[in-house]
Amino acid sequence: MTWSSSDLHVVHLPSGRKIRARALRRLPPVGPVPNFGLYLLARQPSQAPWPSRWVRWRDFRVPANEADACEALVEAWRRASTERVEVACGGGRGRTGTALACLAVLDGIPPTAAVAWVRRNYDPKAVETPWQRRWVFRFANAGPTNR
């Protein structure tokens, strides 16, 4: 019930988990719909037709509530082992890339390598700001315990 390797915008984590990452400003890719969506936006999005979670996160910034963001990222990572999980923000680069870097950390990639890993495997311009890069380290050092 996870993403297929042929599905568009799917990032493969080292553990085999697959996450679809995308920009909400663009039409969703043709194909299967997510079983769970994690949406990183300044304002609450309209309700998705599948289970989803919203993290308040302004463009070019870090999450407004770091504890909530950490919990949501752990939930997305856990669900991705058996479900189709989508992570998205408006443009699909900064916030989405930062979230992917955190998911990579959960998956075992060292925080010092997570941003480079996301840029190599998702988008060369992902994780747009210095404070987003620093937030990946804070996330790693917060020691998410709900794995």
PELIN-V589316 format. One record per backbone hydrogen bond with DSSP energy under -1.0 kcal/mol. NH is the residue of the N-H (numbers start at 1). CO is the residue of the C=O. Records with the same first field share a line. If there is no record, write none. Layout:
NH: CO / CO
//
This chain:
7: 4
11: 19
13: 17
16: 13
19: 11
20: 85
21: 9
22: 87
24: 89
25: 90
26: 23
35: 84
36: 84
37: 51
38: 86
39: 53
40: 88
41: 55
53: 37
55: 39
57: 41
61: 58
64: 56
69: 65
70: 66
71: 67
72: 68
73: 69
74: 70
75: 71
76: 72
77: 73
78: 74
79: 75
80: 76
81: 78
82: 79
83: 79
86: 36
87: 20
88: 38
89: 22
97: 93
98: 94
99: 95
100: 96
101: 97
102: 98
103: 99
104: 100
105: 101
106: 102
107: 103
108: 105
109: 104
113: 110
114: 110
117: 113
118: 114
119: 115
120: 116
121: 117
122: 118
123: 118
126: 123
127: 93
133: 129
134: 130
135: 131
136: 132
138: 134
139: 135
140: 136
141: 137
142: 138
//
